[in-house]
Amino acid sequence: MQQFSPNALTVLPQKLSFSWQHTDSPWPPGQSSFRGGVEGPARRCESLRMHTNTSSQELAKQIERMVDDFVDASRIAASAAVERAFASASGKSARKRPARPRSTKQIARRSPGEMAALSERLYEAICAKPGETMGVIAMDIDAAPRELQVPAAGLKRAGRIRSAGQRQFTRYFPMVKSTTKSG
């Protein structure tokens, strides 16, 4: 591709004056053109237009070469993509990637006794600080807030606590036990 240097293109500044009483107008005196009588200065401006050294045939050849290069690069990229697709479909991998190791860590479930003890500790903490978020309550119990979600759901189902709010702004309250007098 041919590059142009800033020195190759020159623009000659020239003062042009446009007036209604232009003397070198191609129109007969008394008549004006549709451009308001500026054809003379416009002709002088044509000599200031940019001239390049490339002809239209050379420009067409350059464009044709660039298009051919682009088509060739696209064809190569497409054939490589097709090869990768068929290689993975046939079971052969174009690139060998190491298999991701499976986690051998078993998630231990808590026993029902542990869950009951944690639920009671949670209920006592909620009774001690009603209206607090799970993050504050979890610090008192020395447990992560995520660990307390299941015991909190159990306490809600049992009707021992209630919650207000959403997400991290959820506050927990103990339910008031109703006392009835018999007699």
Secondary structure, 3 states (H helix, E strand, C coil): CCCCCCCCCCCCCCCCCCCCCCCCCCCCCCCCCCCCCCHHHHHHHHCCCCCCCCCHHHHHHHHHHHHHHHHHHHHHHHHHHHHHHHHHHCCCCCCCCCCCCCCCCCCCCCCHHHHHHHHHHHHHHHHHCCCEEHHHHHHHHCCCHHHHHHHHHHHHHHCCEEEECCHHHCEEEECCCCCCCCC
